[in-house]
Amino acid sequence: MIDVIVAGGGPTGLMLAGELRLHGVHVLVLERDAEPTRIVRSLGLHARSVEVMDQRGLLERFLALGTRYPAGGFFAGIAKPAPDRLDTAHPYTLGIPQTITDRLLAEHAAEMGAEIRRGRELVGLSQDEHGVTAGLADGTRLRSRYLVGCDGGRSTVRRLLGVGFPGEPSRVETLLGEVEVTAPPDVLHTVTAEVRKTHKRFGAMPLGDGVYRVVAPAEGVAEDRTVPPTLDELKRQLRKLAGTDFGVHSPRWLSRFGDATRLAERYRTGRVLLAGDAAHIHPPAGGQGLNLGIQDAFNLGWKLAAEVNGWAPEGLLDSYHTERHPVAAEVLDNTRAQMELMSVEPGPRAVRRLVSELMAFEEVNRYLMEKITAIGVRYDLGEGHELLGRRLRDVGLKRGRLYELMHGGRGLLLDQTGRLSVAGWADRVDRVADTSEELDAPAVLLRPDGHVAWAGDDQRELLDRLPRWFGAAAC
């Protein structure tokens, strides 16, 4: 029997596969498409996702193929510089096409021992108290202990489970394509800047080799958005909004997307779970979608592995829904707000001007920046130290960096007192006696996802908290 089947080989599913393999879990990834997509749906990683890659020792691979851009201008495209002293060692956006992110995560998952089967579409599933049976389009039946649907906004897994997906349908639609142009770069830049004074959803970004990523509001909402727009449709919208179609030709691909906003009613149904777009969809405002999915996987991976490996305390796997569902709800809300602020109507434009004025206050700007980049996420772990529930940034230690100690995906006690112990949990939690000028706590217990599960200096308190996240002590 397979331990975990992951349905969907996008960034969420591949990140999850890598996380599970860190803990020796037998993982099979099923991807419907026979070949990796050429469509660049996402253009980069925000600070928290950059931290995630750093925590697992993957960041250098991404930095080698990406471009660092100053953080700022995320919220509804309102151009404000990043506030000083963001709570991260990575105060930038890493520009990197999703196609490369997918490839790097697939390579990592494969290196870790995950099996990835392409051209395998899941069409049926059933479950009992012992496991899940997955039916594939070619008639194959597979058996696993758990199954995770990471199969996108039109998730087959979610539909087969009968999980509700309430929210709002698309009200506006946007055309998107990678095309070649004949217009000179200075004309593209000047015209685009002028159009964006009114139409914030309009853009033309150079990708190199004469190819541009062109984005333009559509006239309405297509009845079937799975049907890509035609080049003529894109040209008409460009001429309507910019007075020119820039001579677009030879499209690599064309697509359309809406602003539907939906959130799964539950992330777990027995032995089947949902992650990424299968659990939530929202407008692309702020570039949060891929990042949200990667962070879902980062939260779920170690918990599901603990369940498979038999040491998970009661309620650990359910805490995935408890923690991540509210995070997605907040992302849905902020993307709704951003879409309103990008409207061309007089009322929303007035509100946009007001919000822009408020963002001149550093604390407002920081608050919104922490929302978009997810470095402000705090899980409700009860009363306690101000760090409790927050992820800890990559603080410098006397003998190195914190994130260098987290590549194995284990828990970590960072002990500045030098007198605390994790005896009984040494197979799941590392203890490091070191000091940091950046850490205002005697000691912190970090979960494998880097969130603070406890802070203090009392051994008895630590012994109370360890079983909650890491199960019973070994004999």
HUUR-V747131 format. One record per run of one state. SS is the DSSP state (A for helix, B for strand, O for the rest). FROM is the first residue (numbers start at 1). TO is the last residue. If there is no record, write none. Layout:
BEGIN
ss->(SS:SS)
from->(FROM:FROM)
to->(TO:TO)
END
This chain:
BEGIN
ss->(O:B:O:A:O:B:O:B:O:A:O:A:O:B:O:B:O:A:O:B:O:B:O:A:O:B:O:B:O:B:O:B:O:A:O:B:O:B:O:A:O:B:O:B:O:A:O:B:O:B:O:B:O:B:O:A:O:B:O:A:O:A:O:A:O:A:O:B:O:B:O:B:O:B:O:A:O:B:O:B:O:B:O:B:O:A:O)
from->(1:2:8:11:23:27:32:44:46:47:56:59:66:67:71:72:73:75:78:81:82:92:96:98:113:115:119:122:128:132:137:141:150:156:162:165:169:173:181:185:196:203:209:211:218:231:243:249:259:261:265:268:270:272:275:276:279:280:282:289:310:319:342:346:359:362:374:378:379:390:392:396:398:400:402:403:406:411:416:429:434:443:447:451:456:459:471)
to->(1:7:10:22:26:31:43:45:46:55:58:65:66:70:71:72:74:77:80:81:91:95:97:112:114:118:121:127:131:136:140:149:155:161:164:168:172:180:184:195:202:208:210:217:230:242:248:258:260:264:267:269:271:274:275:278:279:281:288:309:318:341:345:358:361:373:377:378:389:391:395:397:399:401:402:405:410:415:428:433:442:446:450:455:458:470:475)
END
